[in-house]
Each structure stands twice: as C-alpha cells, then as structure tokens.
Amino acid sequence: MNYNNIIIVIDDYLAFITINRPKKLNALNKETIAELHNVFRDLEEDKDVRVIVITGSEDKAFVAGADISEFADFDEKEGSKLSKNGQDLLFDFIENLSTPVIAAINGFALGGGLELAMSCHFRVASMNAKMGLPEVTLGLIPGYGGTQRLPRLIGKGKAMEMIMTANMITAEEAQNYGLVNHIVDQNELVPLCEKLAFKISQNSSTAIAAAIKAINSNYKDGVNGFDVEIKQFGKCFGTHDFVEGSTAFLEKRKPNFDKKWIP
Ligand code: COA
C-alpha cells in the first residue's frame, strides 16, 4: 500500500512508522490521520507484527501539532467534528490496540504531536525533544485527548500548568514528569526502540494484549479495572501461551509462544 505522508518499514516482528512531512514539521493533516488509521488497522491484523514504533522524519520534529492551515476557518460544528474524528480514528484507536505501540519522540512533539505520543502505550525521547500543548496560544484547547491523557500521565497540577502556560518542556523535564520513560542521544533513539521491541517480542503477545486491556480499563468511565483484570487473568489460563509459558518454565527452556493474538 502506498501512502503520501507516512513510511512503513516492517522488519520481522517490528513495524516502524515514520510520519513524513518534514517541510511542515510532520504536522498532522487530515490525510495523514486517515493514513495512520489505515496502517495501524492493518498492522494490528498482521499476525507477525508484535510491536509498532512511531516517529517523525528527519531530526527536528516528531510532530509539531495538528495542521493549523486546515482548520483556521472552522466554525464550532467543524471544530467538534475535527476533534471527534481524530480521537475515533487515531488517538483512541492507538491507545486501544492490542499490539504495543512505542512513540519515539525525535524532536518537537507539540499539540496533536504530543497527544499522538500520549496515545501510544509508552514513550521514549531523544535529548533534543521538546514537548508541549500550545493550543491556548491559538485560542484553542487540546482536542485529541490531551486534556485527559496529560493529567493521567503527569498529574493534574503539572498538566494545568503546561496547558495554561503553553510552555515547552525539555526531554529531561519530561522524564522527571514521567511523560517519557527514557531519554537518549538522537542516534540512540532507534536502537533503544529496537531493544525494547525485541524484549517485548519475546513475551506472550496474548498476555500483553490482555495487560493492555486491563491497564486501559483503569481510565474508562464506569468500568471497574479490578474486574477487568480478573476476567483477563482468567482468560489467559485458556490460552496456548499460558500452557507453553508455564511448561517451558518447568522444563527450564525458552517458551515458544504463539503468533500475535488478534481479538
Ligand atoms: N501546522 C501547520 N504547519 C506547521 C505546523 C503546524 N502545527 N507547525 C509547523 N508548521 C510549518 C510552518 O508553517 C512552516 O511552514 P512554511 O515553511 O511553509 O512556512 C514549517 O512547518 C516550518 O516551521 P517553522 O515555524 O518555520 O519552524 P521554526 O523552527 O521557526 O519553529 C515550531 C518550530 C515548532 C516552534 C513552530 O513551527 C510552531 O510553533 N509550530 C506550531 C506548533 C503548534 O502550535 N502546534 C499546535 C497546533 S494545534
């Protein structure tokens, strides 16, 4: 499949998605969001792909936000639609994938760019990364889940400050806040992601999918996360991966887990 705004490289179990609009600092226009939706959907259904990494092309930006030129003349109705479509197609979609998604933040991650990174299951960043939600400088608020995911990740007070001041934080600050898990030199970003992806790929993808579901349920309205954990934990006992994993442990050998489980 050919895409205008993204590059996909699949190497064995690892799929690498690069958002490729460097002249616009990889800003998310409508077409890029649609392409990302399609590629995430296809990778989720690909039994061989056990981990997805998403990054931005060149070394200046991960994503510098939603493409402002596309919504500068929108009215209220169009604004709400932009937010809802984006959340449904991409941001909530990524968060609820069964395949682990790592954001490799290689530069500016602003507005929709930081929201995209926050939708991923976790984040790593290069030292030159800068993160922020500058929407209030445009007379807007974050519309792709930023007002919800940022406080979950860094706490309400810090999220309030970041959103109200529109300040950008450094990679180091982001790590101290718990927004990114690791920070490395730019040339080490891809190798680190590959290392993490390899580690993940060695584990049961069925169990990882169940863990994602259970962890995410903590943040869903009206859902009791402990109940979801009980259900997902129980379901694991009915899987080949559990039989294989526990047998391999007792036989003192490496497990040979199934291909990715597709819900
Ligand atoms: N939407 C559309 N275009 C964007 C963009 C965005 N979010 N962010 C950057 N661009 C474009 C610029 O318009 C410019 O295009 P041009 O060369 O055709 O004029 C190009 O990307 C390079 O950006 P530029 O501003 O010249 O780079 P810089 O190094 O001076 O500044 C930033 C970098 C990230 C500080 C600056 O681009 C910026 O503030 N971007 C907007 C961030 C934002 O508000 N995001 C939230 C949107 S909701």
Residues whose N, C-alpha, C, O or C-beta is under 5 A from the ligand:
A	BS01	COA	K23 K24 L25 A27 A64 G65 A66 D67 I68 S69 F108 L110 G111 G112 P134
